[in-house]
Amino acid sequence: MSKPNATVTTAPVVTTTYAVTGMSCGHCESAVIKAVGALGAVREVAVDVAAGRVTVTTAGEPDDAAVAEAVDDAGYELAGRV
């Protein structure tokens, strides 16, 4: 007896870059990576402190409000998408 083929649907991977103010050092980078990386759909976080940019790779469209809250909780301010 054969089993029917199961179809697995996965969300597309989306990479979004945000402007973040207030970051100035390696500690800032670590804090933002930890806070944003803890969000459920986040697969990868990259921070460019000098440019004030945070690039987030997610499964599906990111929840901008959740990313903003995580950045805020880390002590910085998300200024919007770049």
C-alpha positions as CSV (number, residue, x, y, z in Angstrom):
1,M,0.0,0.0,0.0
2,S,1.5,3.3,-1.0
3,K,1.2,6.6,0.9
4,P,-0.1,9.7,-0.8
5,N,2.6,12.3,-1.5
6,A,2.7,15.0,1.1
7,T,3.1,18.5,0.0
8,V,5.2,20.7,2.3
9,T,4.7,24.4,1.9
10,T,7.4,26.6,3.3
11,A,7.3,30.4,3.6
12,P,9.7,32.2,1.2
13,V,12.9,33.6,2.8
14,V,12.7,37.4,2.9
15,T,15.6,39.7,3.7
16,T,14.7,43.2,5.0
17,T,17.1,46.0,6.0
18,Y,16.1,48.5,8.7
19,A,17.7,51.8,9.8
20,V,18.4,51.8,13.5
21,T,19.6,54.8,15.5
22,G,21.7,54.8,18.7
23,M,24.1,52.0,17.9
24,S,27.8,52.8,18.4
25,C,29.8,49.7,19.4
26,G,30.1,46.0,19.5
27,H,27.9,45.7,22.5
28,C,25.2,47.5,20.6
29,E,25.6,45.0,17.8
30,S,25.3,42.0,20.1
31,A,22.3,43.4,21.9
32,V,20.4,43.9,18.7
33,I,21.3,40.5,17.3
34,K,20.2,38.8,20.5
35,A,16.9,40.7,20.7
36,V,15.9,40.5,17.0
37,G,17.2,36.9,16.7
38,A,14.9,35.7,19.4
39,L,11.8,36.5,17.2
40,G,10.1,33.4,15.9
41,A,10.4,33.7,12.1
42,V,13.9,35.2,12.2
43,R,16.6,33.1,10.5
44,E,19.5,35.5,10.5
45,V,20.4,39.0,11.8
46,A,23.3,41.1,10.5
47,V,24.2,44.5,12.1
48,D,26.3,47.2,10.5
49,V,26.9,49.6,13.4
50,A,28.7,52.2,11.4
51,A,25.9,52.5,8.8
52,G,23.1,52.1,11.4
53,R,21.6,49.2,9.5
54,V,20.2,45.9,10.7
55,T,19.4,43.3,8.0
56,V,17.0,40.6,9.0
57,T,16.3,37.4,7.1
58,T,12.9,35.8,8.0
59,A,10.7,33.0,6.9
60,G,8.0,35.0,5.2
61,E,7.3,38.7,5.5
62,P,8.8,40.1,8.7
63,D,6.6,41.6,11.4
64,D,7.9,45.2,11.4
65,A,6.2,46.0,14.7
66,A,7.8,43.0,16.4
67,V,11.2,43.9,15.0
68,A,10.7,47.5,16.2
69,E,9.7,46.3,19.6
70,A,12.8,44.0,19.9
71,V,15.1,46.8,18.8
72,D,13.4,49.1,21.3
73,D,13.8,46.5,24.1
74,A,17.5,46.3,23.3
75,G,17.7,50.1,23.9
76,Y,17.8,51.4,20.3
77,E,15.2,52.9,17.9
78,L,14.1,51.4,14.6
79,A,13.7,54.3,12.1
80,G,12.1,52.2,9.4
81,R,12.9,50.1,6.4
82,V,15.8,51.1,4.1
